[in-house]
Amino acid sequence: MRSEEEIREQYEFLAEELASEEMRHSGVRELFTHYKRALGWVLEEEHM
């Protein structure tokens, strides 16, 4: 299992990528949004 730091780095990277102008395609944006949300849930569950 990945460390919390690795997951946080990946989450931040995805957030930046999602905000970039190159991510205008709706399918790509939707995919990143779901992945970002899933990473957020993992972080929440580990800290309950």
Rosetta constraint file for C-alpha pairs under 8 A:
AtomPair CA 2 CA 6 HARMONIC 6.26 0.50
AtomPair CA 2 CA 7 HARMONIC 6.72 0.50
AtomPair CA 3 CA 7 HARMONIC 6.43 0.50
AtomPair CA 4 CA 8 HARMONIC 6.07 0.50
AtomPair CA 4 CA 43 HARMONIC 7.35 0.50
AtomPair CA 5 CA 9 HARMONIC 6.11 0.50
AtomPair CA 6 CA 10 HARMONIC 6.23 0.50
AtomPair CA 7 CA 11 HARMONIC 6.08 0.50
AtomPair CA 7 CA 39 HARMONIC 7.09 0.50
AtomPair CA 7 CA 43 HARMONIC 7.68 0.50
AtomPair CA 8 CA 12 HARMONIC 6.13 0.50
AtomPair CA 9 CA 13 HARMONIC 6.10 0.50
AtomPair CA 10 CA 14 HARMONIC 6.16 0.50
AtomPair CA 11 CA 15 HARMONIC 6.19 0.50
AtomPair CA 11 CA 36 HARMONIC 6.10 0.50
AtomPair CA 11 CA 39 HARMONIC 6.48 0.50
AtomPair CA 11 CA 40 HARMONIC 7.47 0.50
AtomPair CA 12 CA 16 HARMONIC 6.26 0.50
AtomPair CA 13 CA 17 HARMONIC 6.17 0.50
AtomPair CA 14 CA 18 HARMONIC 5.93 0.50
AtomPair CA 14 CA 32 HARMONIC 6.89 0.50
AtomPair CA 14 CA 36 HARMONIC 6.46 0.50
AtomPair CA 15 CA 19 HARMONIC 6.31 0.50
AtomPair CA 15 CA 36 HARMONIC 7.17 0.50
AtomPair CA 16 CA 20 HARMONIC 6.35 0.50
AtomPair CA 17 CA 23 HARMONIC 7.04 0.50
AtomPair CA 18 CA 23 HARMONIC 5.98 0.50
AtomPair CA 18 CA 29 HARMONIC 6.43 0.50
AtomPair CA 18 CA 32 HARMONIC 6.67 0.50
AtomPair CA 18 CA 33 HARMONIC 7.47 0.50
AtomPair CA 19 CA 23 HARMONIC 7.23 0.50
AtomPair CA 23 CA 28 HARMONIC 6.69 0.50
AtomPair CA 23 CA 29 HARMONIC 5.94 0.50
AtomPair CA 24 CA 28 HARMONIC 7.74 0.50
AtomPair CA 24 CA 29 HARMONIC 6.75 0.50
AtomPair CA 25 CA 29 HARMONIC 6.16 0.50
AtomPair CA 26 CA 30 HARMONIC 5.96 0.50
AtomPair CA 27 CA 31 HARMONIC 6.20 0.50
AtomPair CA 28 CA 32 HARMONIC 6.26 0.50
AtomPair CA 29 CA 33 HARMONIC 6.07 0.50
AtomPair CA 30 CA 34 HARMONIC 6.30 0.50
AtomPair CA 31 CA 35 HARMONIC 6.28 0.50
AtomPair CA 32 CA 36 HARMONIC 5.93 0.50
AtomPair CA 33 CA 37 HARMONIC 6.13 0.50
AtomPair CA 34 CA 38 HARMONIC 6.18 0.50
AtomPair CA 35 CA 39 HARMONIC 6.30 0.50
AtomPair CA 36 CA 40 HARMONIC 6.30 0.50
AtomPair CA 37 CA 41 HARMONIC 6.35 0.50
AtomPair CA 38 CA 42 HARMONIC 6.37 0.50
AtomPair CA 39 CA 43 HARMONIC 6.35 0.50
AtomPair CA 40 CA 44 HARMONIC 6.23 0.50
AtomPair CA 41 CA 45 HARMONIC 6.12 0.50
AtomPair CA 42 CA 46 HARMONIC 6.31 0.50
AtomPair CA 43 CA 47 HARMONIC 6.61 0.50
AtomPair CA 44 CA 48 HARMONIC 6.51 0.50
